Structure formats: structure tokens, C-alpha cells
Amino acid sequence: EYNDTATFRPSYRSLFKDYRGGVGGQCSVYDPPFSYWCAQRPEGGGASEFQLPSGLSFTPSQLPSAPYKNVSGGRITAWRPGHWANWQFELNGSKAKKAGTELTFGKGG
């Protein structure tokens, strides 16, 4: 983990006291394997260490154009509330389930 108490923006000092990030571990999916979200204690706005999702389940009413013939290579982009961060994943495939469909993620984060 990297912490730097000297680098900060004064207007955000109460929320983000240090510049920090984690190396390796969950960040091994990144190149380089470093991210603020992999720090042991991210700060501000209810932040926490991220958990990498593996897919998305949905019902026909949520995506009325489904099922899709071939989703491989497609992309899913998801924004956090307030649009201050996002995720994007390449799709590996899909699987029909009793309650709907499941899309599986490949590369991304």
C-alpha cells in the first residue's frame, strides 16, 4: 500500500486525508496493478475496497430486446450514483436461467 500525507487538495482535506492506493492483490487485474480502490482503507463517501463482479443477471422486463444471439465481445458500462466512477466489462457469453438471463464478464474492471 502507498500513502502520501504531503500530497492533497486543501478543499477535500476533510474527506481524503492521504493519497493512497493498493498494489497487487485485487489490483492484479490492472496494468500496472495499482488503484486507490485496492487500498486497505479507502476514504470518503462510504468508500470500501472493491469487489470485482463476474456477471449480470436480468429479467426480460429489464432488457426487453433480449435474448441476444451472440453477446461475445459486447460491453457493459455501469456508473456509480453521481457518475463519479464507472466499470466497463467485455462480455464472454450469456446463459438462459429460469428467472431470466445471465451475462458473464471477461476482461474489464
C-alpha atoms as a printed R data frame, in Angstrom:
    type eleno elety resid chain resno       x       y       z
1   ATOM     1    CA   GLU     A     1   0.000   0.000   0.000
2   ATOM     2    CA   TYR     A     2   1.135   3.555  -0.771
3   ATOM     3    CA   ASN     A     3   0.249   6.544   1.447
4   ATOM     4    CA   ASP     A     4   1.335  10.150   0.970
5   ATOM     5    CA   THR     A     5   0.221  12.712   3.536
6   ATOM     6    CA   ALA     A     6   2.045  15.557   1.754
7   ATOM     7    CA   THR     A     7   0.005  15.356  -1.488
8   ATOM     8    CA   PHE     A     8  -3.508  16.696  -1.045
9   ATOM     9    CA   ARG     A     9  -6.037  19.205  -2.327
10  ATOM    10    CA   PRO     A    10  -6.957  21.541   0.557
11  ATOM    11    CA   SER     A    11 -10.655  21.749  -0.386
12  ATOM    12    CA   TYR     A    12 -11.009  17.963   0.021
13  ATOM    13    CA   ARG     A    13  -8.770  17.595   3.074
14  ATOM    14    CA   SER     A    14 -11.626  16.517   5.372
15  ATOM    15    CA   LEU     A    15 -12.701  13.706   3.014
16  ATOM    16    CA   PHE     A    16  -9.415  12.485   1.575
17  ATOM    17    CA   LYS     A    17  -6.699  12.876   4.175
18  ATOM    18    CA   ASP     A    18  -3.984  10.973   2.282
19  ATOM    19    CA   TYR     A    19  -3.176   9.905  -1.249
20  ATOM    20    CA   ARG     A    20  -3.239   6.131  -1.102
21  ATOM    21    CA   GLY     A    21  -3.541   3.032  -3.222
22  ATOM    22    CA   GLY     A    22  -3.087  -0.703  -3.095
23  ATOM    23    CA   VAL     A    23  -0.617  -2.755  -5.133
24  ATOM    24    CA   GLY     A    24  -1.224  -6.338  -6.278
25  ATOM    25    CA   GLY     A    25  -3.946  -8.420  -4.625
26  ATOM    26    CA   GLN     A    26  -7.310  -7.397  -6.085
27  ATOM    27    CA   CYS     A    27  -5.449  -4.889  -8.268
28  ATOM    28    CA   SER     A    28  -3.656  -7.672 -10.116
29  ATOM    29    CA   VAL     A    29  -6.382  -7.316 -12.797
30  ATOM    30    CA   TYR     A    30  -4.918  -3.878 -13.692
31  ATOM    31    CA   ASP     A    31  -1.740  -2.952 -15.563
32  ATOM    32    CA   PRO     A    32   0.011  -1.547 -13.581
33  ATOM    33    CA   PRO     A    33  -1.517  -3.407 -10.610
34  ATOM    34    CA   PHE     A    34  -2.277  -0.245  -8.556
35  ATOM    35    CA   SER     A    35  -5.517   1.512  -7.627
36  ATOM    36    CA   TYR     A    36  -6.999   3.740  -4.956
37  ATOM    37    CA   TRP     A    37  -9.798   1.165  -4.641
38  ATOM    38    CA   CYS     A    38  -7.326  -1.537  -3.587
39  ATOM    39    CA   ALA     A    39  -6.046   0.431  -0.608
40  ATOM    40    CA   GLN     A    40  -6.718  -1.189   2.754
41  ATOM    41    CA   ARG     A    41  -8.779   1.802   3.885
42  ATOM    42    CA   PRO     A    42 -10.146   3.993   1.047
43  ATOM    43    CA   GLU     A    43 -11.740   7.166   2.441
44  ATOM    44    CA   GLY     A    44 -14.684   9.430   1.710
45  ATOM    45    CA   GLY     A    45 -18.219   8.864   0.523
46  ATOM    46    CA   GLY     A    46 -18.650   5.427   2.087
47  ATOM    47    CA   ALA     A    47 -15.738   4.053   0.075
48  ATOM    48    CA   SER     A    48 -14.551   0.498   0.541
49  ATOM    49    CA   GLU     A    49 -12.237  -1.977  -1.132
50  ATOM    50    CA   PHE     A    50 -13.843  -3.017  -4.405
51  ATOM    51    CA   GLN     A    51 -15.242  -6.429  -5.215
52  ATOM    52    CA   LEU     A    52 -14.948  -7.471  -8.838
53  ATOM    53    CA   PRO     A    53 -18.321  -8.677 -10.220
54  ATOM    54    CA   SER     A    54 -18.348 -11.715 -12.504
55  ATOM    55    CA   GLY     A    55 -21.574 -11.084 -14.390
56  ATOM    56    CA   LEU     A    56 -25.033  -9.564 -14.560
57  ATOM    57    CA   SER     A    57 -28.415 -11.245 -14.203
58  ATOM    58    CA   PHE     A    58 -31.568  -9.699 -15.641
59  ATOM    59    CA   THR     A    59 -35.204 -10.495 -16.367
60  ATOM    60    CA   PRO     A    60 -36.943  -9.987 -19.748
61  ATOM    61    CA   SER     A    61 -38.720  -6.878 -18.440
62  ATOM    62    CA   GLN     A    62 -35.352  -5.246 -17.586
63  ATOM    63    CA   LEU     A    63 -33.866  -5.798 -21.079
64  ATOM    64    CA   PRO     A    64 -36.844  -6.254 -23.423
65  ATOM    65    CA   SER     A    65 -34.657  -6.815 -26.537
66  ATOM    66    CA   ALA     A    66 -33.096  -9.944 -25.011
67  ATOM    67    CA   PRO     A    67 -32.260 -12.722 -25.602
68  ATOM    68    CA   TYR     A    68 -29.291 -11.805 -27.755
69  ATOM    69    CA   LYS     A    69 -27.948 -14.224 -30.360
70  ATOM    70    CA   ASN     A    70 -24.262 -13.593 -29.576
71  ATOM    71    CA   VAL     A    71 -23.075 -11.248 -26.822
72  ATOM    72    CA   SER     A    72 -19.364 -12.181 -27.004
73  ATOM    73    CA   GLY     A    73 -17.279  -9.034 -27.437
74  ATOM    74    CA   GLY     A    74 -20.146  -6.817 -26.290
75  ATOM    75    CA   ARG     A    75 -19.545  -4.346 -23.464
76  ATOM    76    CA   ILE     A    76 -21.373  -3.429 -20.291
77  ATOM    77    CA   THR     A    77 -20.718   0.000 -18.774
78  ATOM    78    CA   ALA     A    78 -22.011   0.728 -15.279
79  ATOM    79    CA   TRP     A    79 -21.868   4.093 -13.499
80  ATOM    80    CA   ARG     A    80 -21.906   4.663  -9.755
81  ATOM    81    CA   PRO     A    81 -24.573   7.036  -8.420
82  ATOM    82    CA   GLY     A    82 -23.475  10.612  -9.092
83  ATOM    83    CA   HIS     A    83 -21.364   9.397 -12.058
84  ATOM    84    CA   TRP     A    84 -18.039   9.816 -10.262
85  ATOM    85    CA   ALA     A    85 -16.692   6.373 -11.180
86  ATOM    86    CA   ASN     A    86 -17.549   3.586 -13.586
87  ATOM    87    CA   TRP     A    87 -16.878  -0.005 -14.595
88  ATOM    88    CA   GLN     A    88 -16.683  -1.475 -18.074
89  ATOM    89    CA   PHE     A    89 -16.558  -5.164 -18.908
90  ATOM    90    CA   GLU     A    90 -16.255  -7.160 -22.093
91  ATOM    91    CA   LEU     A    91 -18.860  -9.935 -22.288
92  ATOM    92    CA   ASN     A    92 -17.794 -13.572 -22.547
93  ATOM    93    CA   GLY     A    93 -21.234 -15.022 -23.147
94  ATOM    94    CA   SER     A    94 -24.735 -15.498 -21.834
95  ATOM    95    CA   LYS     A    95 -26.733 -18.261 -20.221
96  ATOM    96    CA   ALA     A    96 -30.509 -18.672 -20.022
97  ATOM    97    CA   LYS     A    97 -31.748 -19.105 -16.464
98  ATOM    98    CA   LYS     A    98 -35.199 -19.928 -15.102
99  ATOM    99    CA   ALA     A    99 -35.729 -16.342 -13.884
100 ATOM   100    CA   GLY     A   100 -34.020 -14.596 -16.831
101 ATOM   101    CA   THR     A   101 -30.591 -14.403 -18.415
102 ATOM   102    CA   GLU     A   102 -27.072 -14.146 -17.017
103 ATOM   103    CA   LEU     A   103 -24.292 -12.293 -18.858
104 ATOM   104    CA   THR     A   104 -20.745 -13.352 -17.933
105 ATOM   105    CA   PHE     A   105 -17.889 -10.856 -17.848
106 ATOM   106    CA   GLY     A   106 -14.430 -11.315 -19.319
107 ATOM   107    CA   LYS     A   107 -11.881  -8.508 -19.307
108 ATOM   108    CA   GLY     A   108 -12.585  -5.294 -17.515
109 ATOM   109    CA   GLY     A   109 -12.938  -3.568 -14.238
